[in-house]
Amino acid sequence: MIQVKRLTALLLALTLPLLAVAEEETKEGEAPKVAYIDLVPSLVGNYGAGPRLKYFKADISLKVTGTEAQDKVTRHEPLIRNQLVMLFSQQTDETLGSSEAKEKLRQEALKQVQQALNGEEGAALVDDLLFNNLIVQP
C-alpha cells in the first residue's frame, strides 16, 4: 500500500513540470490579445477663447496589445486623461469643425498619449486612439 502511494506521488511529481512547460509553450505560440480601454467617465471641458464658453465631450477608447500593456495603461490613466483634457482645451472651432480636423485631432491625441507613456514606461504601449463619441458645443 505504501509503495503504491509512493509511486503515485513520484508520477505526479514528474508530470506536473511537464504540464507547466506544455502550457507555457501554447501561450508563447498565441498571438497577443488586443484590448480596448475605455476612458470612463467621458472627458468634458471648455475649449477656445472668447466671451462665450464652448464645451466638448469626448468618449475615448485606447487600443492596446497584451495584458501587460493593458495594466500599465490603466495604471497611468490619470496622466492620459490630463494630457487629453489639456489638448482639447487648446482647440478652436476650426480644429473641431470638420471631419478632417477631428481626424487630425485624433492623431495628435494619440501622439500625446504615446509620448506621455513613453516618458513613464519607456514604450508607447497604445496602438491607436478612437473617438467613440465627440460632441462640441460652439
Disulfide bonds with the S-S distance in Angstrom:
none
